[in-house]
Amino acid sequence: MGRKIERHAGEHDLDLDQDFDPIVDLSRLVARERNRSGPGTAARRALEALAESRRLRQQLDDLEDFDMESRGPQTDN
């Protein structure tokens, strides 16, 4: 089983925000994790979240590239 995700009142939902960019909003991630677990693990968790986001973004880009290749060349009419 995965770990339970706690939702704090008033906390902006970073995971569902389509405009969220972990590179730009890293300070928000660090602050959120610091409040949840203390400063010792906040930086580690923030970096893990950033790495996961980058990994998922790369996988999505790869899937989009594969989809474009499988459709073949597009011609304009």
N, CA, C and O atoms as a Tripos MOL2 file, in Angstrom:
@<TRIPOS>MOLECULE
protein
  308   307    77     0     0
PROTEIN
NO_CHARGES

@<TRIPOS>ATOM
      1 N           0.8340   -1.1910    0.0000 N.3       1 MET1
      2 CA          0.0000    0.0000    0.0000 C.3       1 MET1
      3 C           0.8710    1.2430    0.0000 C.2       1 MET1
      4 O           1.9380    1.2590    0.6130 O.2       1 MET1
      5 N           0.4270    2.2660   -0.6730 N.am      2 GLY2
      6 CA          1.1370    3.5410   -0.6850 C.3       2 GLY2
      7 C           0.8990    4.2930    0.6000 C.2       2 GLY2
      8 O           0.0140    3.9530    1.3860 O.2       2 GLY2
      9 N           1.6900    5.3050    0.7990 N.am      3 ARG3
     10 CA          1.5050    6.0760    2.0110 C.3       3 ARG3
     11 C           0.3040    6.9900    1.8560 C.2       3 ARG3
     12 O          -0.0480    7.3950    0.7480 O.2       3 ARG3
     13 N          -0.3090    7.3030    2.9640 N.am      4 LYS4
     14 CA         -1.4810    8.1660    2.9670 C.3       4 LYS4
     15 C          -1.0290    9.6100    2.7710 C.2       4 LYS4
     16 O          -0.1120   10.0800    3.4440 O.2       4 LYS4
     17 N          -1.6710   10.2960    1.8590 N.am      5 ILE5
     18 CA         -1.3470   11.6960    1.6140 C.3       5 ILE5
     19 C          -2.2580   12.5530    2.4750 C.2       5 ILE5
     20 O          -3.4830   12.4850    2.3730 O.2       5 ILE5
     21 N          -1.6450   13.3510    3.3150 N.am      6 GLU6
     22 CA         -2.4220   14.2180    4.1890 C.3       6 GLU6
     23 C          -2.6730   15.5400    3.4960 C.2       6 GLU6
     24 O          -1.7970   16.0840    2.8240 O.2       6 GLU6
     25 N          -3.8550   16.0370    3.6630 N.am      7 ARG7
     26 CA         -4.2320   17.3150    3.0820 C.3       7 ARG7
     27 C          -4.4270   18.2970    4.2180 C.2       7 ARG7
     28 O          -5.2780   18.0790    5.0800 O.2       7 ARG7
     29 N          -3.6610   19.3660    4.2390 N.am      8 HIS8
     30 CA         -3.7700   20.3740    5.2800 C.3       8 HIS8
     31 C          -4.6860   21.4850    4.8020 C.2       8 HIS8
     32 O          -4.6470   21.8800    3.6370 O.2       8 HIS8
     33 N          -5.5100   21.9850    5.7130 N.am      9 ALA9
     34 CA         -6.4360   23.0640    5.3680 C.3       9 ALA9
     35 C          -5.6570   24.2680    4.8580 C.2       9 ALA9
     36 O          -4.6600   24.6730    5.4540 O.2       9 ALA9
     37 N          -6.1090   24.8200    3.7770 N.am     10 GLY10
     38 CA         -5.4710   26.0050    3.2240 C.3      10 GLY10
     39 C          -4.2350   25.7190    2.3940 C.2      10 GLY10
     40 O          -3.6340   26.6480    1.8530 O.2      10 GLY10
     41 N          -3.8430   24.4740    2.2800 N.am     11 GLU11
     42 CA         -2.6500   24.1310    1.4930 C.3      11 GLU11
     43 C          -3.0130   24.0700    0.0220 C.2      11 GLU11
     44 O          -3.9710   23.4030   -0.3690 O.2      11 GLU11
     45 N          -2.2490   24.7630   -0.7740 N.am     12 HIS12
     46 CA         -2.4630   24.7480   -2.2190 C.3      12 HIS12
     47 C          -2.1210   23.3570   -2.7390 C.2      12 HIS12
     48 O          -1.0920   22.7920   -2.3680 O.2      12 HIS12
     49 N          -2.9520   22.8150   -3.5730 N.am     13 ASP13
     50 CA         -2.7380   21.4680   -4.0880 C.3      13 ASP13
     51 C          -1.7200   21.4960   -5.2230 C.2      13 ASP13
     52 O          -2.0810   21.7070   -6.3810 O.2      13 ASP13
     53 N          -0.4550   21.2840   -4.8910 N.am     14 LEU14
     54 CA          0.6230   21.3550   -5.8740 C.3      14 LEU14
     55 C           0.5340   20.2390   -6.9010 C.2      14 LEU14
     56 O           0.9190   20.4190   -8.0570 O.2      14 LEU14
     57 N           0.0230   19.0810   -6.4780 N.am     15 ASP15
     58 CA          0.0140   17.9260   -7.3630 C.3      15 ASP15
     59 C          -1.0000   18.0570   -8.5000 C.2      15 ASP15
     60 O          -0.8200   17.4510   -9.5560 O.2      15 ASP15
     61 N          -2.0630   18.8420   -8.2990 N.am     16 LEU16
     62 CA         -3.1040   18.9530   -9.3070 C.3      16 LEU16
     63 C          -3.0820   20.2880  -10.0420 C.2      16 LEU16
     64 O          -3.9120   20.5210  -10.9210 O.2      16 LEU16
     65 N          -2.1680   21.1440   -9.7040 N.am     17 ASP17
     66 CA         -2.0720   22.4650  -10.3170 C.3      17 ASP17
     67 C          -1.3540   22.3390  -11.6540 C.2      17 ASP17
     68 O          -0.1580   22.0460  -11.6860 O.2      17 ASP17
     69 N          -2.0650   22.5550  -12.7600 N.am     18 GLN18
     70 CA         -1.4630   22.3920  -14.0830 C.3      18 GLN18
     71 C          -0.4000   23.4390  -14.3640 C.2      18 GLN18
     72 O           0.4870   23.2110  -15.1870 O.2      18 GLN18
     73 N          -0.4710   24.5780  -13.6990 N.am     19 ASP19
     74 CA          0.5180   25.6340  -13.9060 C.3      19 ASP19
     75 C           1.7400   25.4640  -13.0200 C.2      19 ASP19
     76 O           2.6820   26.2510  -13.1050 O.2      19 ASP19
     77 N           1.7330   24.4390  -12.1670 N.am     20 PHE20
     78 CA          2.8370   24.2140  -11.2380 C.3      20 PHE20
     79 C           4.0790   23.7760  -12.0000 C.2      20 PHE20
     80 O           4.0480   22.8040  -12.7540 O.2      20 PHE20
     81 N           5.1520   24.4890  -11.7990 N.am     21 ASP21
     82 CA          6.4400   24.1350  -12.3850 C.3      21 ASP21
     83 C           7.4110   23.9150  -11.2340 C.2      21 ASP21
     84 O           7.7800   24.8780  -10.5620 O.2      21 ASP21
     85 N           7.8380   22.6780  -10.9850 N.am     22 PRO22
     86 CA          8.6750   22.4040   -9.8150 C.3      22 PRO22
     87 C           9.9900   23.1550   -9.8170 C.2      22 PRO22
     88 O          10.5530   23.4110   -8.7520 O.2      22 PRO22
     89 N          10.4880   23.5100  -10.9760 N.am     23 ILE23
     90 CA         11.7460   24.2560  -11.0070 C.3      23 ILE23
     91 C          11.5300   25.6680  -10.4750 C.2      23 ILE23
     92 O          12.3450   26.1810   -9.7090 O.2      23 ILE23
     93 N          10.4410   26.2840  -10.8790 N.am     24 VAL24
     94 CA         10.1350   27.6380  -10.4280 C.3      24 VAL24
     95 C           9.6300   27.6320   -8.9940 C.2      24 VAL24
     96 O           9.9710   28.5200   -8.2120 O.2      24 VAL24
     97 N           8.8250   26.6430   -8.6430 N.am     25 ASP25
     98 CA          8.1540   26.6150   -7.3510 C.3      25 ASP25
     99 C           8.8350   25.7170   -6.3310 C.2      25 ASP25
    100 O           8.1850   25.2260   -5.4070 O.2      25 ASP25
    101 N          10.1280   25.4970   -6.4860 N.am     26 LEU26
    102 CA         10.8510   24.6320   -5.5590 C.3      26 LEU26
    103 C          10.7600   25.1520   -4.1320 C.2      26 LEU26
    104 O          10.6850   24.3560   -3.1960 O.2      26 LEU26
    105 N          10.7660   26.4620   -3.9440 N.am     27 SER27
    106 CA         10.6780   27.0130   -2.5910 C.3      27 SER27
    107 C           9.3480   26.6510   -1.9440 C.2      27 SER27
    108 O           9.2860   26.4470   -0.7310 O.2      27 SER27
    109 N           8.2790   26.5670   -2.7430 N.am     28 ARG28
    110 CA          6.9810   26.1520   -2.1930 C.3      28 ARG28
    111 C           7.0320   24.7000   -1.7470 C.2      28 ARG28
    112 O           6.4800   24.3450   -0.7050 O.2      28 ARG28
    113 N           7.6950   23.8590   -2.5370 N.am     29 LEU29
    114 CA          7.8430   22.4550   -2.1510 C.3      29 LEU29
    115 C           8.6360   22.3180   -0.8610 C.2      29 LEU29
    116 O           8.2600   21.5590    0.0320 O.2      29 LEU29
    117 N           9.7330   23.0560   -0.7690 N.am     30 VAL30
    118 CA         10.5740   22.9930    0.4280 C.3      30 VAL30
    119 C           9.7850   23.4540    1.6420 C.2      30 VAL30
    120 O           9.8390   22.8110    2.6900 O.2      30 VAL30
    121 N           9.0570   24.5490    1.5230 N.am     31 ALA31
    122 CA          8.2690   25.0570    2.6480 C.3      31 ALA31
    123 C           7.1970   24.0600    3.0640 C.2      31 ALA31
    124 O           6.9790   23.8450    4.2560 O.2      31 ALA31
    125 N           6.5290   23.4540    2.0950 N.am     32 ARG32
    126 CA          5.4880   22.4780    2.4180 C.3      32 ARG32
    127 C           6.0800   21.2810    3.1530 C.2      32 ARG32
    128 O           5.5320   20.8360    4.1620 O.2      32 ARG32
    129 N           7.1970   20.7590    2.6520 N.am     33 GLU33
    130 CA          7.8140   19.6020    3.2820 C.3      33 GLU33
    131 C           8.3930   19.9430    4.6470 C.2      33 GLU33
    132 O           8.3630   19.1060    5.5490 O.2      33 GLU33
    133 N           8.9150   21.1410    4.8200 N.am     34 ARG34
    134 CA          9.4510   21.5470    6.1190 C.3      34 ARG34
    135 C           8.3360   21.5670    7.1600 C.2      34 ARG34
    136 O           8.5340   21.1330    8.2950 O.2      34 ARG34
    137 N           7.1810   22.0630    6.7820 N.am     35 ASN35
    138 CA          6.0470   22.1130    7.6980 C.3      35 ASN35
    139 C           5.5390   20.7210    8.0360 C.2      35 ASN35
    140 O           5.0080   20.5100    9.1260 O.2      35 ASN35
    141 N           5.6880   19.7830    7.1400 N.am     36 ARG36
    142 CA          5.1870   18.4370    7.3630 C.3      36 ARG36
    143 C           6.1450   17.5790    8.1740 C.2      36 ARG36
    144 O           5.7060   16.7420    8.9620 O.2      36 ARG36
    145 N           7.4440   17.7730    7.9950 N.am     37 SER37
    146 CA          8.3600   16.7970    8.5770 C.3      37 SER37
    147 C           9.5900   17.3730    9.2500 C.2      37 SER37
    148 O          10.3870   16.6160    9.8050 O.2      37 SER37
    149 N           9.7690   18.6520    9.2220 N.am     38 GLY38
    150 CA         10.9590   19.2410    9.8150 C.3      38 GLY38
    151 C          12.0080   19.5080    8.7590 C.2      38 GLY38
    152 O          11.9790   18.8980    7.6900 O.2      38 GLY38
    153 N          12.9340   20.4090    9.0380 N.am     39 PRO39
    154 CA         13.8980   20.8420    8.0240 C.3      39 PRO39
    155 C          14.8940   19.7690    7.5970 C.2      39 PRO39
    156 O          15.4560   19.8570    6.5060 O.2      39 PRO39
    157 N          15.1240   18.7600    8.4310 N.am     40 GLY40
    158 CA         16.1170   17.7430    8.0890 C.3      40 GLY40
    159 C          15.7680   16.9470    6.8540 C.2      40 GLY40
    160 O          16.6470   16.6260    6.0540 O.2      40 GLY40
    161 N          14.4990   16.6230    6.6870 N.am     41 THR41
    162 CA         14.0910   15.8270    5.5250 C.3      41 THR41
    163 C          13.4100   16.6560    4.4500 C.2      41 THR41
    164 O          13.1150   16.1420    3.3710 O.2      41 THR41
    165 N          13.1560   17.9190    4.7210 N.am     42 ALA42
    166 CA         12.4370   18.7610    3.7550 C.3      42 ALA42
    167 C          13.1990   18.8920    2.4460 C.2      42 ALA42
    168 O          12.6110   18.7590    1.3730 O.2      42 ALA42
    169 N          14.4890   19.1490    2.5180 N.am     43 ALA43
    170 CA         15.2790   19.3170    1.2920 C.3      43 ALA43
    171 C          15.3360   18.0150    0.5030 C.2      43 ALA43
    172 O          15.2080   18.0250   -0.7210 O.2      43 ALA43
    173 N          15.5240   16.9050    1.1910 N.am     44 ARG44
    174 CA         15.5760   15.6060    0.5030 C.3      44 ARG44
    175 C          14.2540   15.3190   -0.2050 C.2      44 ARG44
    176 O          14.2440   14.9080   -1.3650 O.2      44 ARG44
    177 N          13.1500   15.5340    0.4870 N.am     45 ARG45
    178 CA         11.8460   15.2650   -0.1210 C.3      45 ARG45
    179 C          11.5630   16.2060   -1.2860 C.2      45 ARG45
    180 O          10.9850   15.7980   -2.2940 O.2      45 ARG45
    181 N          11.9670   17.4540   -1.1490 N.am     46 ALA46
    182 CA         11.7610   18.4120   -2.2390 C.3      46 ALA46
    183 C          12.5600   17.9970   -3.4690 C.2      46 ALA46
    184 O          12.0630   18.0750   -4.5920 O.2      46 ALA46
    185 N          13.7980   17.5570   -3.2580 N.am     47 LEU47
    186 CA         14.6160   17.1040   -4.3830 C.3      47 LEU47
    187 C          14.0570   15.8320   -5.0090 C.2      47 LEU47
    188 O          14.1090   15.6610   -6.2270 O.2      47 LEU47
    189 N          13.5240   14.9400   -4.1770 N.am     48 GLU48
    190 CA         12.8970   13.7340   -4.7060 C.3      48 GLU48
    191 C          11.6780   14.0920   -5.5480 C.2      48 GLU48
    192 O          11.4630   13.5130   -6.6130 O.2      48 GLU48
    193 N          10.8800   15.0470   -5.0710 N.am     49 ALA49
    194 CA          9.7030   15.4780   -5.8250 C.3      49 ALA49
    195 C          10.1070   16.1150   -7.1480 C.2      49 ALA49
    196 O           9.4640   15.8890   -8.1730 O.2      49 ALA49
    197 N          11.1570   16.9000   -7.1240 N.am     50 LEU50
    198 CA         11.6510   17.5300   -8.3490 C.3      50 LEU50
    199 C          12.1480   16.4780   -9.3390 C.2      50 LEU50
    200 O          11.8500   16.5500  -10.5310 O.2      50 LEU50
    201 N          12.9000   15.5090   -8.8440 N.am     51 ALA51
    202 CA         13.4080   14.4440   -9.7130 C.3      51 ALA51
    203 C          12.2590   13.6240  -10.3000 C.2      51 ALA51
    204 O          12.2870   13.2680  -11.4790 O.2      51 ALA51
    205 N          11.2600   13.3270   -9.4880 N.am     52 GLU52
    206 CA         10.1050   12.5650   -9.9680 C.3      52 GLU52
    207 C           9.3460   13.3600  -11.0310 C.2      52 GLU52
    208 O           8.9220   12.8040  -12.0440 O.2      52 GLU52
    209 N           9.1820   14.6460  -10.7980 N.am     53 SER53
    210 CA          8.4900   15.4870  -11.7690 C.3      53 SER53
    211 C           9.2460   15.5290  -13.0930 C.2      53 SER53
    212 O           8.6410   15.4350  -14.1610 O.2      53 SER53
    213 N          10.5500   15.6680  -13.0220 N.am     54 ARG54
    214 CA         11.3600   15.6790  -14.2470 C.3      54 ARG54
    215 C          11.2750   14.3380  -14.9700 C.2      54 ARG54
    216 O          11.1770   14.2910  -16.1960 O.2      54 ARG54
    217 N          11.3140   13.2480  -14.2020 N.am     55 ARG55
    218 CA         11.2260   11.9140  -14.7980 C.3      55 ARG55
    219 C           9.8830   11.7280  -15.5060 C.2      55 ARG55
    220 O           9.8310   11.2250  -16.6280 O.2      55 ARG55
    221 N           8.8040   12.1360  -14.8440 N.am     56 LEU56
    222 CA          7.4830   11.9990  -15.4450 C.3      56 LEU56
    223 C           7.3250   12.8980  -16.6680 C.2      56 LEU56
    224 O           6.7170   12.5000  -17.6620 O.2      56 LEU56
    225 N           7.8720   14.1010  -16.5940 N.am     57 ARG57
    226 CA          7.8080   15.0070  -17.7430 C.3      57 ARG57
    227 C           8.5730   14.4110  -18.9290 C.2      57 ARG57
    228 O           8.1200   14.5190  -20.0690 O.2      57 ARG57
    229 N           9.7190   13.7900  -18.6760 N.am     58 GLN58
    230 CA         10.4970   13.1610  -19.7460 C.3      58 GLN58
    231 C           9.7330   11.9860  -20.3490 C.2      58 GLN58
    232 O           9.7290   11.8030  -21.5660 O.2      58 GLN58
    233 N           9.0830   11.1860  -19.4950 N.am     59 GLN59
    234 CA          8.3000   10.0650  -20.0050 C.3      59 GLN59
    235 C           7.1390   10.5590  -20.8670 C.2      59 GLN59
    236 O           6.8390    9.9740  -21.9070 O.2      59 GLN59
    237 N           6.4910   11.6350  -20.4290 N.am     60 LEU60
    238 CA          5.3980   12.1980  -21.2110 C.3      60 LEU60
    239 C           5.9020   12.7060  -22.5610 C.2      60 LEU60
    240 O           5.2660   12.4730  -23.5880 O.2      60 LEU60
    241 N           7.0290   13.3910  -22.5610 N.am     61 ASP61
    242 CA          7.6220   13.8580  -23.8210 C.3      61 ASP61
    243 C           7.9500   12.6820  -24.7410 C.2      61 ASP61
    244 O           7.7120   12.7440  -25.9470 O.2      61 ASP61
    245 N           8.4980   11.6100  -24.1620 N.am     62 ASP62
    246 CA          8.8260   10.4240  -24.9580 C.3      62 ASP62
    247 C           7.5680    9.8030  -25.5660 C.2      62 ASP62
    248 O           7.5710    9.3920  -26.7260 O.2      62 ASP62
    249 N           6.4890    9.7390  -24.7740 N.am     63 LEU63
    250 CA          5.2350    9.1850  -25.2850 C.3      63 LEU63
    251 C           4.6530   10.0490  -26.3950 C.2      63 LEU63
    252 O           4.1390    9.5330  -27.3870 O.2      63 LEU63
    253 N           4.7350   11.3620  -26.2260 N.am     64 GLU64
    254 CA          4.2310   12.2580  -27.2660 C.3      64 GLU64
    255 C           5.0580   12.1210  -28.5440 C.2      64 GLU64
    256 O           4.5050   12.1330  -29.6430 O.2      64 GLU64
    257 N           6.3790   11.9900  -28.4070 N.am     65 ASP65
    258 CA          7.2370   11.7850  -29.5760 C.3      65 ASP65
    259 C           6.9010   10.4680  -30.2730 C.2      65 ASP65
    260 O           6.8340   10.4070  -31.5010 O.2      65 ASP65
    261 N           6.6920    9.4200  -29.4850 N.am     66 PHE66
    262 CA          6.3440    8.1140  -30.0400 C.3      66 PHE66
    263 C           5.0160    8.1930  -30.7810 C.2      66 PHE66
    264 O           4.8740    7.6300  -31.8660 O.2      66 PHE66
    265 N           4.0430    8.8910  -30.1970 N.am     67 ASP67
    266 CA          2.7350    9.0380  -30.8200 C.3      67 ASP67
    267 C           2.8530    9.7580  -32.1620 C.2      67 ASP67
    268 O           2.2180    9.3630  -33.1400 O.2      67 ASP67
    269 N           3.6580   10.8010  -32.2060 N.am     68 MET68
    270 CA          3.8500   11.5490  -33.4500 C.3      68 MET68
    271 C           4.5410   10.6790  -34.5040 C.2      68 MET68
    272 O           4.1910   10.7420  -35.6820 O.2      68 MET68
    273 N           5.5170    9.8690  -34.0900 N.am     69 GLU69
    274 CA          6.2210    8.9890  -35.0250 C.3      69 GLU69
    275 C           5.2990    7.8960  -35.5500 C.2      69 GLU69
    276 O           5.3730    7.5360  -36.7250 O.2      69 GLU69
    277 N           4.4300    7.3650  -34.6920 N.am     70 SER70
    278 CA          3.5500    6.2770  -35.1090 C.3      70 SER70
    279 C           2.4680    6.7570  -36.0700 C.2      70 SER70
    280 O           1.9290    5.9610  -36.8400 O.2      70 SER70
    281 N           2.1480    8.0380  -36.0360 N.am     71 ARG71
    282 CA          1.1490    8.5780  -36.9590 C.3      71 ARG71
    283 C           1.7320    8.8200  -38.3400 C.2      71 ARG71
    284 O           0.9900    8.9560  -39.3140 O.2      71 ARG71
    285 N           3.0310    8.8740  -38.4310 N.am     72 GLY72
    286 CA          3.6770    9.1130  -39.7160 C.3      72 GLY72
    287 C           3.7190   10.5930  -40.0370 C.2      72 GLY72
    288 O           3.2480   11.4250  -39.2620 O.2      72 GLY72
    289 N           4.2880   10.9110  -41.1880 N.am     73 PRO73
    290 CA          4.4060   12.3270  -41.5620 C.3      73 PRO73
    291 C           3.0310   12.9440  -41.7990 C.2      73 PRO73
    292 O           2.1560   12.3160  -42.3940 O.2      73 PRO73
    293 N           2.8510   14.1520  -41.3410 N.am     74 GLN74
    294 CA          1.6010   14.8860  -41.5230 C.3      74 GLN74
    295 C           1.7330   15.7670  -42.7600 C.2      74 GLN74
    296 O           2.7610   16.4130  -42.9610 O.2      74 GLN74
    297 N           0.7010   15.7910  -43.5780 N.am     75 THR75
    298 CA          0.7150   16.6500  -44.7590 C.3      75 THR75
    299 C          -0.3630   17.7010  -44.6240 C.2      75 THR75
    300 O          -1.4510   17.4210  -44.1210 O.2      75 THR75
    301 N          -0.0670   18.9050  -45.0680 N.am     76 ASP76
    302 CA         -1.0440   19.9890  -45.0590 C.3      76 ASP76
    303 C          -1.8020   19.9650  -46.3740 C.2      76 ASP76
    304 O          -1.2030   19.8440  -47.4430 O.2      76 ASP76
    305 N          -3.1080   20.0780  -46.2960 N.am     77 ASN77
    306 CA         -3.9300   20.0930  -47.5220 C.3      77 ASN77
    307 C          -4.2970   21.4920  -47.8810 C.2      77 ASN77
    308 O          -4.9840   21.7130  -48.8780 O.2      77 ASN77
@<TRIPOS>BOND
     1     1     2 1
     2     2     3 1
     3     3     4 2
     4     3     5 am
     5     5     6 1
     6     6     7 1
     7     7     8 2
     8     7     9 am
     9     9    10 1
    10    10    11 1
    11    11    12 2
    12    11    13 am
    13    13    14 1
    14    14    15 1
    15    15    16 2
    16    15    17 am
    17    17    18 1
    18    18    19 1
    19    19    20 2
    20    19    21 am
    21    21    22 1
    22    22    23 1
    23    23    24 2
    24    23    25 am
    25    25    26 1
    26    26    27 1
    27    27    28 2
    28    27    29 am
    29    29    30 1
    30    30    31 1
    31    31    32 2
    32    31    33 am
    33    33    34 1
    34    34    35 1
    35    35    36 2
    36    35    37 am
    37    37    38 1
    38    38    39 1
    39    39    40 2
    40    39    41 am
    41    41    42 1
    42    42    43 1
    43    43    44 2
    44    43    45 am
    45    45    46 1
    46    46    47 1
    47    47    48 2
    48    47    49 am
    49    49    50 1
    50    50    51 1
    51    51    52 2
    52    51    53 am
    53    53    54 1
    54    54    55 1
    55    55    56 2
    56    55    57 am
    57    57    58 1
    58    58    59 1
    59    59    60 2
    60    59    61 am
    61    61    62 1
    62    62    63 1
    63    63    64 2
    64    63    65 am
    65    65    66 1
    66    66    67 1
    67    67    68 2
    68    67    69 am
    69    69    70 1
    70    70    71 1
    71    71    72 2
    72    71    73 am
    73    73    74 1
    74    74    75 1
    75    75    76 2
    76    75    77 am
    77    77    78 1
    78    78    79 1
    79    79    80 2
    80    79    81 am
    81    81    82 1
    82    82    83 1
    83    83    84 2
    84    83    85 am
    85    85    86 1
    86    86    87 1
    87    87    88 2
    88    87    89 am
    89    89    90 1
    90    90    91 1
    91    91    92 2
    92    91    93 am
    93    93    94 1
    94    94    95 1
    95    95    96 2
    96    95    97 am
    97    97    98 1
    98    98    99 1
    99    99   100 2
   100    99   101 am
   101   101   102 1
   102   102   103 1
   103   103   104 2
   104   103   105 am
   105   105   106 1
   106   106   107 1
   107   107   108 2
   108   107   109 am
   109   109   110 1
   110   110   111 1
   111   111   112 2
   112   111   113 am
   113   113   114 1
   114   114   115 1
   115   115   116 2
   116   115   117 am
   117   117   118 1
   118   118   119 1
   119   119   120 2
   120   119   121 am
   121   121   122 1
   122   122   123 1
   123   123   124 2
   124   123   125 am
   125   125   126 1
   126   126   127 1
   127   127   128 2
   128   127   129 am
   129   129   130 1
   130   130   131 1
   131   131   132 2
   132   131   133 am
   133   133   134 1
   134   134   135 1
   135   135   136 2
   136   135   137 am
   137   137   138 1
   138   138   139 1
   139   139   140 2
   140   139   141 am
   141   141   142 1
   142   142   143 1
   143   143   144 2
   144   143   145 am
   145   145   146 1
   146   146   147 1
   147   147   148 2
   148   147   149 am
   149   149   150 1
   150   150   151 1
   151   151   152 2
   152   151   153 am
   153   153   154 1
   154   154   155 1
   155   155   156 2
   156   155   157 am
   157   157   158 1
   158   158   159 1
   159   159   160 2
   160   159   161 am
   161   161   162 1
   162   162   163 1
   163   163   164 2
   164   163   165 am
   165   165   166 1
   166   166   167 1
   167   167   168 2
   168   167   169 am
   169   169   170 1
   170   170   171 1
   171   171   172 2
   172   171   173 am
   173   173   174 1
   174   174   175 1
   175   175   176 2
   176   175   177 am
   177   177   178 1
   178   178   179 1
   179   179   180 2
   180   179   181 am
   181   181   182 1
   182   182   183 1
   183   183   184 2
   184   183   185 am
   185   185   186 1
   186   186   187 1
   187   187   188 2
   188   187   189 am
   189   189   190 1
   190   190   191 1
   191   191   192 2
   192   191   193 am
   193   193   194 1
   194   194   195 1
   195   195   196 2
   196   195   197 am
   197   197   198 1
   198   198   199 1
   199   199   200 2
   200   199   201 am
   201   201   202 1
   202   202   203 1
   203   203   204 2
   204   203   205 am
   205   205   206 1
   206   206   207 1
   207   207   208 2
   208   207   209 am
   209   209   210 1
   210   210   211 1
   211   211   212 2
   212   211   213 am
   213   213   214 1
   214   214   215 1
   215   215   216 2
   216   215   217 am
   217   217   218 1
   218   218   219 1
   219   219   220 2
   220   219   221 am
   221   221   222 1
   222   222   223 1
   223   223   224 2
   224   223   225 am
   225   225   226 1
   226   226   227 1
   227   227   228 2
   228   227   229 am
   229   229   230 1
   230   230   231 1
   231   231   232 2
   232   231   233 am
   233   233   234 1
   234   234   235 1
   235   235   236 2
   236   235   237 am
   237   237   238 1
   238   238   239 1
   239   239   240 2
   240   239   241 am
   241   241   242 1
   242   242   243 1
   243   243   244 2
   244   243   245 am
   245   245   246 1
   246   246   247 1
   247   247   248 2
   248   247   249 am
   249   249   250 1
   250   250   251 1
   251   251   252 2
   252   251   253 am
   253   253   254 1
   254   254   255 1
   255   255   256 2
   256   255   257 am
   257   257   258 1
   258   258   259 1
   259   259   260 2
   260   259   261 am
   261   261   262 1
   262   262   263 1
   263   263   264 2
   264   263   265 am
   265   265   266 1
   266   266   267 1
   267   267   268 2
   268   267   269 am
   269   269   270 1
   270   270   271 1
   271   271   272 2
   272   271   273 am
   273   273   274 1
   274   274   275 1
   275   275   276 2
   276   275   277 am
   277   277   278 1
   278   278   279 1
   279   279   280 2
   280   279   281 am
   281   281   282 1
   282   282   283 1
   283   283   284 2
   284   283   285 am
   285   285   286 1
   286   286   287 1
   287   287   288 2
   288   287   289 am
   289   289   290 1
   290   290   291 1
   291   291   292 2
   292   291   293 am
   293   293   294 1
   294   294   295 1
   295   295   296 2
   296   295   297 am
   297   297   298 1
   298   298   299 1
   299   299   300 2
   300   299   301 am
   301   301   302 1
   302   302   303 1
   303   303   304 2
   304   303   305 am
   305   305   306 1
   306   306   307 1
   307   307   308 2
@<TRIPOS>SUBSTRUCTURE
     1 MET1         2 RESIDUE 1 A MET
     2 GLY2         6 RESIDUE 1 A GLY
     3 ARG3        10 RESIDUE 1 A ARG
     4 LYS4        14 RESIDUE 1 A LYS
     5 ILE5        18 RESIDUE 1 A ILE
     6 GLU6        22 RESIDUE 1 A GLU
     7 ARG7        26 RESIDUE 1 A ARG
     8 HIS8        30 RESIDUE 1 A HIS
     9 ALA9        34 RESIDUE 1 A ALA
    10 GLY10       38 RESIDUE 1 A GLY
    11 GLU11       42 RESIDUE 1 A GLU
    12 HIS12       46 RESIDUE 1 A HIS
    13 ASP13       50 RESIDUE 1 A ASP
    14 LEU14       54 RESIDUE 1 A LEU
    15 ASP15       58 RESIDUE 1 A ASP
    16 LEU16       62 RESIDUE 1 A LEU
    17 ASP17       66 RESIDUE 1 A ASP
    18 GLN18       70 RESIDUE 1 A GLN
    19 ASP19       74 RESIDUE 1 A ASP
    20 PHE20       78 RESIDUE 1 A PHE
    21 ASP21       82 RESIDUE 1 A ASP
    22 PRO22       86 RESIDUE 1 A PRO
    23 ILE23       90 RESIDUE 1 A ILE
    24 VAL24       94 RESIDUE 1 A VAL
    25 ASP25       98 RESIDUE 1 A ASP
    26 LEU26      102 RESIDUE 1 A LEU
    27 SER27      106 RESIDUE 1 A SER
    28 ARG28      110 RESIDUE 1 A ARG
    29 LEU29      114 RESIDUE 1 A LEU
    30 VAL30      118 RESIDUE 1 A VAL
    31 ALA31      122 RESIDUE 1 A ALA
    32 ARG32      126 RESIDUE 1 A ARG
    33 GLU33      130 RESIDUE 1 A GLU
    34 ARG34      134 RESIDUE 1 A ARG
    35 ASN35      138 RESIDUE 1 A ASN
    36 ARG36      142 RESIDUE 1 A ARG
    37 SER37      146 RESIDUE 1 A SER
    38 GLY38      150 RESIDUE 1 A GLY
    39 PRO39      154 RESIDUE 1 A PRO
    40 GLY40      158 RESIDUE 1 A GLY
    41 THR41      162 RESIDUE 1 A THR
    42 ALA42      166 RESIDUE 1 A ALA
    43 ALA43      170 RESIDUE 1 A ALA
    44 ARG44      174 RESIDUE 1 A ARG
    45 ARG45      178 RESIDUE 1 A ARG
    46 ALA46      182 RESIDUE 1 A ALA
    47 LEU47      186 RESIDUE 1 A LEU
    48 GLU48      190 RESIDUE 1 A GLU
    49 ALA49      194 RESIDUE 1 A ALA
    50 LEU50      198 RESIDUE 1 A LEU
    51 ALA51      202 RESIDUE 1 A ALA
    52 GLU52      206 RESIDUE 1 A GLU
    53 SER53      210 RESIDUE 1 A SER
    54 ARG54      214 RESIDUE 1 A ARG
    55 ARG55      218 RESIDUE 1 A ARG
    56 LEU56      222 RESIDUE 1 A LEU
    57 ARG57      226 RESIDUE 1 A ARG
    58 GLN58      230 RESIDUE 1 A GLN
    59 GLN59      234 RESIDUE 1 A GLN
    60 LEU60      238 RESIDUE 1 A LEU
    61 ASP61      242 RESIDUE 1 A ASP
    62 ASP62      246 RESIDUE 1 A ASP
    63 LEU63      250 RESIDUE 1 A LEU
    64 GLU64      254 RESIDUE 1 A GLU
    65 ASP65      258 RESIDUE 1 A ASP
    66 PHE66      262 RESIDUE 1 A PHE
    67 ASP67      266 RESIDUE 1 A ASP
    68 MET68      270 RESIDUE 1 A MET
    69 GLU69      274 RESIDUE 1 A GLU
    70 SER70      278 RESIDUE 1 A SER
    71 ARG71      282 RESIDUE 1 A ARG
    72 GLY72      286 RESIDUE 1 A GLY
    73 PRO73      290 RESIDUE 1 A PRO
    74 GLN74      294 RESIDUE 1 A GLN
    75 THR75      298 RESIDUE 1 A THR
    76 ASP76      302 RESIDUE 1 A ASP
    77 ASN77      306 RESIDUE 1 A ASN
